[in-house]
Amino acid sequence: MTELFTPSDRDRLVLPPDFRWGVATSSHQIEGAVAEGGRSPSVWDTFSHTPGRVVGGQHADVTVDHYHRMAEDVALMADLGVDTYRFSIAWSRLLPDGVGEVNPAGAAFYRRLCETLREAGITPLVALYHWDHPQVLQDRGGWANPEMVEWFAAYAAAAKRTLGDLASDWLTLNEPYCAAFLGHASGIHAPGIADPATAHLAAHHMMLAHHRAVATLRETAPNDDDTVTIALNLIPAWDDEEGPAGPAAKAVDMVQNQLFLDAVLEGRYPDEVLAHHRRFGLEDRVDPDELARVHQPIDYLAINYYNITHVVRRDGAPFPDGFPGADDAVCVDPPEPRTDMGWGVEPEGLAWMLRRVAAAHPDLPLVISENGAAFPDEVSEDGRIHDAQRIAYLRDHIGVVVDAIADGVDVRGYHVWSLLDNFEWSLGYGMRFGLIRVDFDSLERTPKDSARWYAAVIDANRDRAMAG
């Protein structure tokens, strides 16, 4: 127990006995070893090595070297006392050609990871896709190519055959909004395409791929304990004067959130999204009936939450980064306090989103699969990282989960983003999200105060559950 965990925390942060505590990472951000063990280049390798794409020309060739330090990192998770570790497979490590034969070295790495987790009493939650598909598939069109749907389904089958005896919790896509619109509309993420029509097409293929993968995971090496989900980054859009009811907020929300909620949970697109398809001339390439035909239910919805998007309506002013569907909306700065990312610290957005989803889908369990914040962590003279801002952020957001459950929202788990400081995509290594500090030169790991605090939260809830 740490002095940072107060009596108020003990009284306030009380979750059900079967609540699952976890941490999350992604393959490209932590693994490194990009040319080892038969791994082929991913789309993010290409993107980050293209001049001007990533701050300071940084890349993830080594990042925090989890590929070689996996056992050490699992031991850090065990010290935290987490129940669940949400990680992603690097598609190009398991299937270097994108399709075809499984790479034995890649399969062996992920099997060792799952075995090590299970030995530590930690449940693997396996994400198939966290944005780093093989470059060989991008060379064939990537998510703009309808064949990607079947390539992804085949990849899901290969992953299930490889790990199905060690893992029963599966996540298809992480944040398809980012992969589709940051990768294909704004171009600030890989593959760096800036075309709104392509973004909508990519989003459609991702939704088809999700549903095909759900069916494939359930059909391949079936297990009665299997669960399948998808992680949506649900970002409340707030008009500074009218809140979520404002016209600019509604326009942003439709593409940022409702497109994916309806496509995943109902197998359809909202009328406003269909209007975007017509606007971009996609009627012959996006078939809503196909989405309805392949629709599969999920076992629960994984939600990633960080902040609120603040927008205002300004006729004629384009939305930043080529955001499609909200040409008369612009982002404005959130109120203080803000994280290093410039995002507001807004737990009220999580409260609002949990209740919104629960109201629309009352029988659907929810899990927070990412929540966290980047702050300018410094090593103090005593050798510790006193990240009080992160502790406050986590305290407030976990408190929101407590309140939501008390109000009848079925939230079953929570994962901090992230276990480790790592490669933050196009922003390189300047943003530290980890509970564990990583010295990017020596790769030494040091638990921050927030790690000790989170471990204390878990420990107190576990003690309470054991006491009955």
N, C-alpha and C positions, 0 to 999 in steps of 0.2 A: 504494500500500500504506500502511496506517495502523499506527501503533504499537500500536493496540488489538488487531490481529490477531497473535497470538503464535505462536512456533514450535510450541507445543502444539496450537493451533488448526490449523495447517498439517498436522501429523501426524495429528490426530484426525478432522478434518472432510473426509474423502476420499470423494467420491461417484463413481459410474460416469461415464464420458465422455459418455454420452448423457443424463444426468440433466438435468432442466429446472428452472431457477431462475426464480421469479416473484414478483410482488406482486399484491395484490387490492384492489379497491374496490367500491362499489355506487353506482348512479345517484343515488338519493335522498340519500345521505350526502355527495356531493361536487359534484353538478352545479350546484345553484342554478338561476337563470333559470326559475323555475317558471311564469311567465306569458309567456315568450318563445318565439318560433319555433313557435307553434301548439300548444304543450303544454297539455293540459287538466289539471285538478286530479287528484291521485292520492289514494288512501285515506289515505296518510300526511300529505298536506297538510291534509286535513280533521281528522285526529286531532291533529296538532301544534298546530293553531289552535283546538282546543277547550280552554277553560280547565281547568287541573288535570291535563292528560294528560302534559305534558312538563315537566321541571324548569325552573323560572324562566320558564315560558311561551315557551321557545325553539322555533325552527322552522328549517326548511331552505330558506327562500326564497332565500337567497344561499349559505349554508354556505361552502364554500371556492371557489366560482365556477369550477369546472372547465369549465363550458360555454364561458366566455370565455378560460380560461387553459389550454386543453387542450394546445396546442403546448409551453408551458412545462413542463407536467407530464410529457409524453412525453419531453422532454429530460432531466428528472430521472431517469426510468426508464432512459434510455440511459446516463446517468452511473453508475447502479448496475450496469449490465451484464446486466440480466435478460433471459431468453429469452422469457418469457411474461407477458402482462398479462391478468389475469382481471377483467373489468369487467361491469357489467350494463346492459342497455337499460332505459330508462324506458318502460314499456308505453304510458303516456299521452302520451309525446313522439312515439312512432312511430305509434300509432293513437289519436288523441285521443278518438274515440268508442268505444274499446274493440274495435270490430270495423269492418270496411269499408275505406275508402280509406286508404292510407298517407299520412302528413303529409310533404310534400316537404322541409320545413325539418328535421324530425326525422331523416329518412333521410339528408339531406345531412350533418348533424352526425356521425352514427355512421359514415358512409362516410369523412369527413375523418379521424376518429379512427383507423379501421382503416388508411387509407392512410398516415397519419403514423407509426403503429406499424410498419408494414411497411418504410417508408423507414428507420426506425431499427433494423431487424433484429429487431424484437420481434413475436412471434406473438400475435394476438388470441385470447383464450379468452372467448367471448361467452356470458354468462349471461342467459337470457331473463327470469328473475323473481327479484328480491331484495326481495319483499314489497310493492312499490309499484304495485299494479294500479289502473286508472282508477276514480275515484269513480263515474263513470256506470255501471260494472258492479257496484260495491258497492250502488248504489241499486237494482239488480235482484237483490240477494241475495248477490253475490260468491261466495265459495267454498262457501257453503251452498246455492247453486243448481246443480243438475246441469248446466245449460247452460254453466256456466263451463268444463267440460271441452272442449267444442267451441270456445268462444271462445278458449281458450288454444291449441288446436291451430291455429286460423286465424291467431292472432298469431304462432305459431312459423313458419308458412308465409310470412307477410309478412316476418318478419325474415330468413328464409333467402333469399327472393327479393331482398331489399334488399342483403344483405351476403355472399351466398354466393360471390361471385367474389373476396372479400377475406378471408374467414374460413372456416376449415374445422373449427374446434374449438368445440363447442356444449355448453352446460350448461342443462338445463331449469329446475330449481327449486333455489334455494339455501335450505337449512335449512327444509324443510317442517314439521319439528317446531315451530319457532318461529312460523311463520306460522299454523299450525293451533292450537297450544295456548296460546301467549302472546297470540295475536290473538283467540282465540275461547273460551278457558277461563278464563284469568286476567284477560284484558282489558287487560293492561299494554302491549300493542302494538296497532297498528291492525288491525282496525277497532274494537277496544275492546269486544268482546262477551265476556260472562262466563257461558258456558253450556257445560258439558262435553259434552253431547250434540251441540251444534253444532260443537264442536271435532273430535270424532270424524268427523262428517259432512264437515267441511271437509277433514280429512286424507284421507278416502276419495276425495273429488273431486280432490284434488291428486295422488294416486297414479294415478288414471285419466288425469288431464291429462298427467302425466309420460309415461306409456306412449304416449298418443296423439301427444304432441309428438315423441317419439323416432321413431315411424313417419313422421310428417309431415316432419321434418327430413331423413330419409333419402330420402323420395320426392320432395321439392321440390328442384329444381336439384341432382340428385345429383352427388356428387364422390367419387372413389375415396379421397381423403384425409380425408374427413369422419370425425370422432369425436364421439360423443354421450355425455354423462354426466349425473349429478345430484350435488349436494353435500349430504351428510348430516352434520349436526353430531352426531357420536357422542360421548356423554358417559358415561364409565364411572360407574356408580352403586356406591358403596362403603358397606357397612354398617361402622360404626366398630369392631365386634367381629368380624364374620364376613366382611368384604370383599365381593366381588361375589356370594358364595354366600348371603349373608344374605337372609331373606325380604323385608325392606323394599327392599333393593337390587334384588332380582329383580322386585318389583312395579313399581318406578320404571323399570328397564331395559326392561321389556316395552313400555311406551308410548313411552318416550324414544328407544329405539334399535331394538328388535327388530321393532316394527310396521313401520318404514320399511325396514329391511334385508330382511325377508321380502317385503314388498309390491313393492319395487323389483327384487330379485334373483330371486325365486321366483314372483311373481305370486299371492301368497296372504297371508292374515293368520294369525298364531298363534292357537291356540285361546283363549288368555287374552284376546286382543283381541276375538275374536268374542264372548266372554262379556261384555265391556264394551259391545259393540253391543247385546246383548240387555238388558243392565242399563239402558241409556238408551233402549230402545224403538226401535232403529234397524233392526230386521230387515227391514222393508219398504222401507228407503231405502238400505241398504248391501248390494249384491249381490256376494258374493265370487266368484261364477262370472264376473261381468263383468270383474273384475280379472284373472282367469286368462285370459279370452279376449283381452284387449287387451295382455297382457304382452309386452314387448320387451326383448331383452338390451341391455346397455350395453357400451361399449368399455372402460371402466374405471370405478372408483368414486372420486369425489372426496370426501375426508374433511376436515371442519373440526374442529379440536381446540383446546381452551383449557384445560380443567380437569376435575376429578372432582366429581361430585355426592356429597356426604357425607350419608347418611341413617341414621336409627335407627327402630326399630319402637316405636311408642307407641300401644297400642290406644285408639281413640276420638279421637285427635288428628288433625285434618285436615292434609294436606300444604299448604304455602304456595301461595297464588295459585290455589286451586281446581284443583290438578293432579288429573286424573281417573285413577282406577285404583289409587291408592295412599293410600287414606283413613286407613290406620293407619301412615303413614310421615311423618316430619318431617325437614326439612333441619337439619343442624348445621353450625357454622362449620368450615371446613377448617383444618388446622394452618398455622402460619406457615412460610414467608413467604407473603404474599398480594399480589395486584395491587390497583390502585385500585378495581377492580370488586368486590373482596372475594373474588375467586377464588383458590384455591390455586395455587401454582407446582408442578406435579406432572407432570413428564415421564414418570414411570412409568405414568401413565394412558394416554398415547399409545402407549407400548411395548406395554401390555396389549391395547389396542384393535386395533392393527395386527396383532398375532398372532392375536387372536380372529377377525378378519375373514378373514385369510389361511388360517387352519385350516378355516373353514367354506367358503371359496370359493378354493381354492388356485390356480385358473387365472385369477383376476381381477386385473388390474393395479390399483394404487392410486396416487393422487396426493393429497398434502396441499394442499388448496385454500385453507385459511385456518389460520394459527397466529400468535399474537402476544399482546401484553399491554399494558395501560394502566398507565402510571406517571406520577407528578407531575413531569413534565419542566419544568425551569427553565433560562432562558438565563443562563449564567455571565458573569462580568465579561469573560472573553475572547471573548464573543460566541458560544460554542459551547454545545451541549446535551449534557452528559456523562451519558448515560442508561445507566450501567453495569448497572442492573438488567435493562433490556431486552436488552442484549447477553448477559448471563448466561442469561436465559430462552431466547433464540434458540439460543445455543450448546448448551444442554442438550437442547433439542428436536431440533435438527438432528443432534446426536449419537445420539439415539434412532433416527432414520431410518438413520443409518450402521449401527448395530447390527442393526436389523431386516433391512436388505438383506444383511448378512453372514450372517444366519440363514436366508436364502432367501425373505424376504418381497419381493414384486415391487413396490417403491415407485419411481415414475418421475419424480416432481417434487415441488416444495415452493414454496408461496407465503406470503409474510409478509402478515399483516393488521396494518397497512394501509400503503399507500404514503404517505398523508397523514393528519394529524390531521383529524377531520371530525365530523359530527353523529352522535352515538351514540344515536340513536333516543329513547326516552323519558327518557334521562339527559342529553340536550342536549349541550352542549359541554364538560362537565367532565372527560370521559375521553379521554385522548390515547393513541391506539394507533399513531400514524404513525411511520415511519422519517424522515419529513420533518415538521418542526414548521411549523404554520401559525399566524401571528398573526391571530386572528379579527377584529381591527379593520382592519389594513392589508392582510391576506391575503398578506403576504410569506411565502415559503417558505424554510426553513433546514434543510439536512440535519443530522440528529442524529449523534452518534458511532455509533449503531447502523447508520445508513445507510452510513457509511464502513466499518464492520466487515463488514456484509453484502456490500458491493461487493468487499471483500478476499477473503471466502470464495469468491465466484463467480470472481473473477480467478484465485485460486490453483488452483481446480479446472479452469478453462479452460486455464491454462498447463500443468497436468499432462496434460490430454487432448491438447494440441497436441504435447507432448513425446513422446507415445506411451506 
